[in-house]
Amino acid sequence: MKRLWKLSLATLLAAGLLVCAAGAAGLTRSELEIEERESGFFFQAKTNRPERKGLTLECRLDWLPEGFEQQSDQQGEYSQSVFYADQKGKRTIHFEQLSESSSILVQSREGDTLERIAVNGKPGGLIWLAEDKGKDLNLIWYDTEAESYFSMLTHGLTEEELFRAAESVDVRNKFHSPVFAETGLICDCNRGSFQPASMAKLAKTIDRDSPNQRGTRWIYSYLYQCNSCQIMLYRHVPAIPVE
């Protein structure tokens, strides 16, 4: 079922997501529609494949402006949100990834403008906020391969910095697509077996073979659920880089 996400632009730090409506499934085209409505800017991806219920892969920004560091990270079944700021906290990036089964409504104010753009050939829109013209930008685009929307709500970044950071989202190109590690695992309840409960998620973990265990490595995290007692089980396997 489609979910409509609403991004409030009342203030930069108060921007949030809210499930507020549902729409029809069964779309047959592969494109991104952008509409300018009275309530705001509406983004909806239309695909010709079965609808995904969650994120198939978690992505990150591989490039940040000098002095930026990650401040917080929130994970959900349908979205993830990462907040970055410079050392003085005066320049910020709010990066979000949403599953393609969502639609997005960006609430707007009088004077906000939308420019249709592309990020690495992926369709999207750049929103200029009238309240602080030139300092607050919101870039939203849709990536068919990642099966996700991406949003970057920024304060203090130049347009060049914004697009360079957006174009660095390329985790999917670095690793083989995930598959479930195992199937048919017997549960200790002896009444059922573990079945896949969600798509695999890409994550970093400590590399215990590295000196002082300070290194990191990529893994896929798999979630299973017993079809009888409903108990959950996690399994982790190394993520193999694409050669």
Disulfide bonds with the S-S distance in Angstrom:
none
